[in-house]
Amino acid sequence: MKRRALVTGGAGFLGSHLCERLLAEGMEVIAMDNLLTGDLANIAGLFGREGFTFVKQDVTQFIHVPGPLHYILHFASPASPIDYQKLPIQTLKVGSLGTHKALGLAKEKGARFLLASTSECYGDPLVHPQPETYWGNVNPVGPRGVYDEAKRFAEAMTMAYRRFHGLETRIVRIFNTYGPRMRLKDGRVLPAFMSQGLRGEPLTVFGDGSQTRSFCFVDDLIEGIFRLLMSDEPEPVNIGNPSELTILEFAEKVRALTGGKSEIVFKPLPTDDPKVRQPDISKARKVLGWEPAVDLDEGLERTLDYFRRKVLEVEPRP
């Protein structure tokens, strides 16, 4: 019997890449998404492929999947600031009720469960870089709290199912990831810079640009997630690129890549925006034998072609 996997949020940026990888590994894949922030265009190339099924469903409702399941990968959630601040209740519900429903299905099927968590569990960190042992510095009542606390609750629920029910569980803490299939206007820094630069518009930098991020190309992230899924590691594992740079440095890099015509403008820093973000990937190196292989310049070049096509779709040339 072929192994079968359910990917919630399967029509999203990361979920769609994950579906492709699991299919390439010879699995049957069910992508489940309510399309609140996902897009069928992300998985258009998978329709008609043997072993692939799409189900439109809100995972905060009861989930029924006929037949056996060997893996459940819970990626359903708004993940960008513009999404989770516009959809705060839905974000909290998918992190709590959605995780509970997905875990219940994993228990019923005897499936291995992998939770897509986030570096936002660390909040605006006081420890740098961030190891998995750091408990974080999160404002639970701030505007970012709906996402941060949803994921922290999801981690607690996942660990409770492991301890109480003996469920096989995995938790990946995902750091800033980029690549094809990101939305043009999802509030994240790379889509904003890419689309602004390609249009010749000013690049918007919040604060003075001294805050740092570490950007991981999507192919590297998916490789790390797959290795974690197949590992025996039940505790959270950071997956991200430890190469850190300031947002201003990143803006200048994208500006040069997109033609160098855009000026850089500065706006006030949003509430609770993390000042630093860099994963400690010592555990991923040791336990999974994983580290990123695609450097930022190569990854940006591979991403630029996608964004150039998307900008032309929205604003076709005369």
BELFEN-V933457 format. One record per run of one state. SS is the DSSP state (H for helix, E for strand, L for the rest). FROM is the first residue (numbers start at 0). LEN is the number of residues. If there is no record, write none. Layout:
ss:SS from:FROM len:LEN
ss:SS from:FROM len:LEN
This chain:
ss:L from:0 len:3
ss:E from:3 len:5
ss:L from:8 len:4
ss:H from:12 len:12
ss:L from:24 len:3
ss:E from:27 len:6
ss:L from:33 len:6
ss:H from:39 len:7
ss:L from:46 len:5
ss:E from:51 len:5
ss:L from:56 len:14
ss:E from:70 len:4
ss:L from:74 len:6
ss:H from:80 len:6
ss:L from:86 len:1
ss:H from:87 len:22
ss:L from:109 len:2
ss:E from:111 len:7
ss:H from:118 len:4
ss:E from:122 len:1
ss:L from:123 len:6
ss:E from:129 len:1
ss:L from:130 len:6
ss:E from:136 len:1
ss:L from:137 len:7
ss:H from:144 len:21
ss:L from:165 len:3
ss:E from:168 len:6
ss:L from:174 len:2
ss:E from:176 len:2
ss:L from:178 len:10
ss:H from:188 len:11
ss:L from:199 len:3
ss:E from:202 len:4
ss:L from:206 len:5
ss:E from:211 len:3
ss:L from:214 len:1
ss:E from:215 len:2
ss:H from:217 len:12
ss:L from:229 len:7
ss:E from:236 len:3
ss:L from:239 len:4
ss:E from:243 len:3
ss:H from:246 len:11
ss:L from:257 len:6
ss:E from:263 len:4
ss:L from:267 len:11
ss:E from:278 len:1
ss:L from:279 len:2
ss:H from:281 len:7
ss:L from:288 len:7
ss:H from:295 len:19
ss:L from:314 len:4
